[in-house]
Amino acid sequence: MARHLFGTDGVRGLVGEKLTADLAMELGRAATEQAGGAATRVLVIRDTRESGEMLEAALAAGITAAGGEALLGGVLPTPAAPLLIGQYGFDLGVVVSASHNPYQDNGIKFFGGDGLKLTDAAEEAIEARLADAPSSTLEVGRVRELHGTQEDYLRALEARFEALDLSGVNLLLDCAHGATYRVGPEIFRRLGATVTAIGDEPDGRNINEGVGSTHIEALAAAVVAGGHDLGFAFDGDGDRVLAADRHGSTVDGDELIALAAIHLRAIGRLNGDGVVVTVMTNYGFHTAMKAAEIEVATADVGDRYVLAELRERDWTLGGEQSGHIIDMGFVPSGDGIASALLTLEALAGADLAERSAIEKLPQRLVNVKVADKARALAAVAGPAEDANQALSGKGRVLVRASGTEELVRVMVEAPDQDQCDEICASLVAVVEAAG
């Protein structure tokens, strides 16, 4: 059975259109029934969108209608879900968030009792149950608030990074008016840093608006203006991070993963001496890892595919250029806060502006809004192949559809920036004309 509701990261869409309270309630019911029905204990956490409380309540209604117990953990980053599932032994976890999307969107993504995002097959089974009548049960579940979840998450971070002393570090954090707005600044302060925060005043509608990892320029400018040593920007649900050094130069996931990989290998914590990245990862990363004698495996775009490859190989570290970084030594999910701390651990007091983990090939990535992704991809396939051949192995072209938005992503890497920009512009024009 093909999935119609679930994309690469749960069910996501415009609230009131694709994602309604009725659908959230039915998803809560179906997922709880699929997980065992009566007595199933389900964690629900969310980000700061104004629709979050409505969807949280609807999910709780569906969970309890199926006889389950809904435990509301409040506003927390996505990676807190697998951590709390493991700590409390929950049967299921639900995160209400649309990550880096604008506030009008929201999403629902499920984690199993093992702390991992549900498989495609499990999501298909939930979709199949939506068409069924609710299971008859005389047992009605309960809704409870789960107190102390923020402290649980903070304690886990403190335990992992207990040896990290950030005294003297002048740090700027951009919390995207999202799920990290409390726990983000708090953990860095506990570890000794001087912290200034922006994007830490959510009002339900300003999440990701001109701030966060999708607007890294805001962080970069603020780091320079404030004279900070460096800064980190999270996305709305806190599962990704990007950085800026003291000069305002941005540092993407490729560079952060490279720093972490070299560091973890040096201290004997890089299982298999390998790292998993995606097809979007810069060629320069591969060159640097070869020099460092670290094996690289490539997965499809999406943190779930990176995670699957990590589990298959029993490796520790993987991630994406966008800043999803998974350290299996902490939690099986992208975690922006933990990744920022891992970066500081890897730097060991050195200046991020002096980093030299990789030398990146010039790259250009453009997200093109389209009405028909399939039609746009078909139109650009030929020109993209021609461009790849013209680069003759000195660069590459990658064109792919977003799994969560009506976008086609055009990425070009070439020996120099002008050539990169020229090829990318020509392909974007084809996509725009067809899409």
C-alpha positions in Angstrom: 0.0 0.0 0.0 1.4 3.4 -0.9 1.4 6.2 1.7 -0.8 9.2 0.9 -0.6 11.2 4.1 2.9 10.4 5.4 5.9 12.1 3.7 9.6 11.8 4.5 9.0 13.3 8.0 5.5 12.4 9.1 2.3 14.1 8.1 2.8 17.7 7.4 0.8 20.4 5.8 -1.3 23.6 6.1 -3.4 23.6 9.3 -7.1 23.6 8.6 -6.5 22.3 5.0 -4.4 19.1 5.0 -3.8 18.9 8.7 -7.0 19.3 10.7 -8.1 18.5 14.3 -10.2 15.6 13.0 -7.3 14.1 11.1 -5.0 14.5 14.2 -7.6 12.7 16.4 -7.9 9.9 13.9 -4.1 9.6 13.6 -3.9 9.4 17.4 -6.5 6.7 17.5 -5.1 4.6 14.6 -1.5 4.8 15.8 -2.6 3.8 19.3 -4.6 0.9 18.0 -1.6 -0.2 15.9 0.7 0.0 18.9 -1.6 -2.2 21.0 -4.7 -0.1 22.0 -5.7 -0.3 25.6 -3.0 0.6 28.1 -0.7 2.0 25.4 1.3 4.8 26.8 1.9 7.7 24.3 4.2 10.7 24.8 3.1 13.9 23.0 5.4 16.9 22.7 5.2 19.9 20.4 6.9 23.1 19.2 5.6 26.7 19.7 3.1 27.0 16.8 -0.3 28.4 17.7 -1.9 25.3 16.2 0.2 23.0 18.5 -2.2 23.0 21.4 -5.2 22.2 19.2 -3.4 19.3 17.5 -2.0 18.1 20.9 -5.6 18.0 22.3 -6.9 16.2 19.2 -4.2 13.6 19.3 -4.8 13.1 23.0 -8.5 12.6 22.3 -7.7 9.9 19.7 -5.2 8.2 21.9 -7.7 8.0 24.8 -10.5 6.9 22.5 -8.4 3.9 21.7 -7.9 3.2 25.3 -4.4 4.6 25.5 -2.8 7.0 28.0 -1.7 10.3 26.5 1.2 11.9 28.4 1.7 15.6 27.5 5.3 16.7 27.7 4.8 20.3 26.5 7.2 22.3 24.3 10.4 20.4 23.7 12.8 19.8 20.8 12.1 16.7 18.7 15.1 14.7 20.0 13.6 14.8 23.4 11.0 12.3 22.2 13.3 9.3 21.7 15.2 10.3 24.9 12.0 10.3 27.0 10.7 7.2 25.4 13.8 5.4 26.5 13.8 6.9 30.0 10.1 6.2 30.8 9.5 3.1 28.6 6.7 4.7 26.5 5.1 2.6 23.8 4.8 5.4 21.3 5.9 9.0 20.9 4.3 11.8 18.9 5.9 15.2 17.9 3.7 18.0 16.8 5.9 20.2 14.6 6.5 21.3 11.0 10.2 21.8 11.8 11.6 24.7 9.6 8.2 25.4 7.9 6.3 28.7 8.6 3.8 28.8 11.4 0.7 28.2 9.2 2.0 24.6 8.6 2.2 21.9 11.2 3.1 18.2 11.3 2.7 15.0 13.2 5.5 12.5 13.4 5.6 9.2 15.3 8.4 7.4 17.2 8.1 3.8 18.2 8.9 2.3 21.6 12.5 1.8 20.4 12.9 5.5 20.1 13.1 5.4 16.3 10.9 7.1 13.8 8.3 4.6 12.5 9.2 2.6 9.4 7.4 3.2 6.1 5.5 -0.1 6.7 4.3 1.1 10.1 3.1 4.4 8.7 1.3 2.5 5.9 -0.5 0.4 8.6 -1.6 3.5 10.4 -3.0 5.0 7.2 -4.8 1.7 6.5 -6.5 1.9 9.9 -7.8 5.4 9.2 -10.4 3.9 6.9 -11.5 1.4 9.5 -14.2 1.9 12.1 -12.7 2.6 15.6 -12.1 -0.6 17.6 -14.9 -1.1 20.1 -13.7 -0.7 23.6 -15.2 0.0 27.0 -11.9 1.3 28.2 -11.3 5.0 27.8 -7.8 6.2 28.4 -6.5 9.1 30.3 -4.7 12.4 29.6 -1.9 13.4 31.9 0.6 16.2 32.0 4.2 14.8 32.2 6.0 17.2 34.5 9.7 17.7 34.5 10.4 16.9 30.9 12.6 19.9 30.3 14.7 19.0 33.2 15.0 15.4 32.1 16.3 16.6 28.7 18.7 19.0 30.3 20.1 16.4 32.7 20.7 14.0 29.8 22.7 16.7 27.9 24.6 17.6 31.1 25.5 13.9 31.6 26.7 13.5 28.0 28.8 16.7 28.1 29.8 16.8 31.8 33.5 17.3 30.9 32.8 20.2 28.6 33.8 23.5 30.3 32.5 26.5 28.4 33.8 29.2 30.8 35.0 32.2 28.9 33.0 31.3 25.7 30.9 34.3 24.5 28.1 32.5 22.6 25.1 33.7 20.6 22.1 31.3 20.1 19.3 31.7 17.6 16.4 29.6 18.8 14.1 30.3 15.9 11.2 31.2 18.3 10.8 27.5 18.4 11.2 24.4 20.7 14.7 25.3 21.9 13.9 28.7 23.2 14.1 27.6 26.9 16.4 24.5 27.0 18.9 25.9 24.5 20.2 28.9 26.4 19.9 27.0 29.7 22.2 24.1 28.9 25.0 26.4 27.6 24.7 28.6 30.7 24.9 25.5 32.9 28.1 24.5 31.2 29.6 27.9 31.8 29.2 29.9 28.6 28.1 33.5 28.5 24.9 33.3 26.4 23.0 35.8 24.4 19.8 34.5 22.7 17.8 35.8 19.8 14.6 34.1 18.5 13.7 33.2 22.0 10.3 35.0 22.3 7.8 32.8 20.5 4.3 34.1 20.1 2.8 31.2 18.1 3.3 32.8 14.7 6.9 34.0 14.6 8.5 30.5 14.5 11.3 30.5 11.8 10.2 34.0 10.7 13.5 35.6 9.6 15.4 33.6 12.2 16.8 30.1 12.8 18.9 27.8 10.7 16.8 28.6 7.6 17.8 32.3 8.0 21.3 31.9 9.1 22.2 35.4 7.9 20.4 36.8 11.0 22.8 34.8 13.3 25.8 35.7 11.2 25.1 39.4 11.4 24.3 39.3 15.1 27.5 37.4 16.0 29.6 40.1 14.3 27.6 43.0 15.7 27.7 41.6 19.2 31.4 40.6 19.2 30.6 37.0 20.0 33.1 34.2 19.7 30.6 32.1 17.6 26.9 31.4 17.3 24.5 28.5 16.6 21.1 28.6 14.9 18.5 25.9 15.5 15.4 25.3 13.5 11.8 25.3 14.8 11.8 21.8 16.3 15.5 21.8 17.3 16.7 18.8 15.4 19.1 20.7 13.2 21.8 23.4 13.7 24.1 25.6 11.7 26.8 27.9 13.0 28.6 31.2 12.3 32.1 32.1 13.3 33.2 35.4 14.8 33.7 36.9 11.3 30.1 36.0 10.3 31.1 33.2 8.0 28.5 30.4 8.1 29.3 26.8 8.9 27.0 24.2 7.5 26.3 20.6 8.4 29.1 19.2 6.2 31.7 21.1 8.2 30.2 20.4 11.6 30.0 16.7 10.8 33.6 16.7 9.6 34.8 18.4 12.8 32.8 15.9 14.9 34.0 12.8 12.9 37.7 13.7 13.3 37.2 14.5 17.0 35.3 11.3 17.8 37.7 9.2 15.9 40.6 10.7 17.8 39.1 9.8 21.2 38.0 6.4 20.1 34.2 7.0 19.9 33.6 6.8 16.2 32.3 3.3 15.8 33.6 1.6 12.6 35.7 4.7 11.9 33.0 5.7 9.5 30.4 8.4 8.9 27.1 8.5 7.0 26.2 11.6 4.9 23.8 12.2 2.0 24.0 12.8 -1.7 23.8 16.5 -1.0 27.1 16.5 0.9 29.9 18.5 -0.6 32.7 16.7 -2.5 35.2 18.4 -0.3 33.8 16.4 2.7 34.7 13.1 0.9 38.2 14.4 0.2 38.8 15.4 3.8 37.5 12.1 5.2 39.7 10.1 2.9 42.7 12.1 4.2 41.6 11.4 7.8 41.1 7.7 7.0 37.4 7.8 7.8 35.1 5.8 5.7 32.1 7.6 4.2 28.7 6.0 3.3 26.1 7.9 1.3 22.4 7.7 2.0 19.3 9.4 0.4 18.3 12.8 1.6 16.4 12.6 4.9 17.6 11.9 8.4 15.6 8.7 8.5 17.7 7.3 5.7 20.9 8.5 7.4 19.7 6.8 10.6 18.9 3.5 8.8 22.4 3.4 7.3 23.9 4.1 10.7 22.0 1.2 12.3 22.8 -1.1 9.4 26.5 -0.5 9.8 26.5 0.0 13.6 28.2 3.4 13.2 27.9 6.4 15.5 27.8 9.6 13.4 25.9 10.8 10.4 24.0 13.8 9.1 23.1 16.2 6.4 24.4 19.5 5.0 21.2 21.2 6.4 22.4 20.6 9.9 20.6 17.3 10.9 23.4 15.6 12.8 22.9 12.3 14.5 25.2 11.1 17.3 24.0 7.6 18.2 26.1 7.9 21.3 23.5 10.3 22.6 20.1 9.8 20.9 19.0 8.2 17.6 17.8 11.5 16.2 19.1 14.8 14.9 19.7 17.0 17.9 20.7 20.6 17.2 21.6 21.4 20.8 23.7 18.2 21.3 25.4 18.8 17.9 26.3 22.4 18.9 27.8 21.0 22.1 29.6 18.3 20.2 31.1 21.0 17.9 32.4 22.9 21.0 33.8 19.7 22.4 35.6 19.0 19.1 37.0 22.5 19.0 38.4 22.1 22.5 38.8 25.8 23.0 40.0 26.6 19.4 38.5 29.3 17.3 35.8 28.2 14.9 37.0 30.8 12.5 40.3 28.9 12.2 38.7 25.6 11.3 40.3 23.5 8.6 38.3 20.2 8.6 37.3 20.4 5.0 37.9 22.5 1.8 34.6 22.8 0.1 34.0 22.8 -3.6 32.0 25.9 -4.7 28.3 24.9 -4.5 25.0 26.5 -5.4 21.6 25.3 -4.1 18.3 26.8 -5.2 14.9 25.7 -4.0 12.3 26.3 -6.7 8.6 26.5 -5.9 6.6 24.4 -8.4 3.0 23.3 -8.9 3.9 19.9 -10.3 7.1 18.3 -9.1 7.0 15.4 -11.4 6.6 17.5 -14.5 9.4 19.8 -13.4 11.7 16.9 -12.8 10.9 15.3 -16.2 11.7 18.6 -18.0 15.0 19.2 -16.2 16.3 15.6 -16.4 18.0 16.0 -19.8 19.6 19.4 -19.2 20.9 18.2 -15.8 22.5 15.1 -17.4 24.1 17.3 -20.0 25.5 19.5 -17.3 26.9 16.6 -15.4 28.7 15.3 -18.5 30.1 18.8 -19.2 31.6 18.9 -15.7 33.5 15.7 -16.5 33.9 14.5 -12.9 35.2 17.9 -11.7 31.8 18.7 -10.2 28.2 17.5 -10.2 24.6 18.4 -10.6 21.8 17.0 -8.4 18.1 17.8 -9.0 15.5 16.3 -6.6 12.1 17.0 -5.2 11.5 18.0 -1.6 9.7 15.3 0.4 7.9 17.8 2.6 7.2 20.9 0.4 6.2 21.7 -3.2 9.8 22.4 -4.1 12.4 21.1 -6.6 15.9 21.5 -5.3 18.7 22.3 -7.8 22.2 21.8 -6.6 25.4 22.4 -8.6 29.1 21.9 -7.6 31.8 23.1 -9.9 35.5 24.1 -9.9 34.7 27.8 -9.6 31.7 29.8 -8.3 30.9 31.6 -11.6 30.6 28.3 -13.5 28.5 26.9 -10.6 26.2 29.9 -10.6 25.8 29.8 -14.4 24.9 26.1 -14.6 22.5 26.4 -11.7 20.7 29.5 -13.1 20.1 27.7 -16.4 18.7 24.6 -14.7 16.5 26.7 -12.4 15.1 28.5 -15.4 14.1 25.1 -16.9 12.4 24.0 -13.7 10.5 27.3 -13.3 9.3 27.1 -16.9 8.0 23.6 -16.5 6.8 23.7 -12.9 
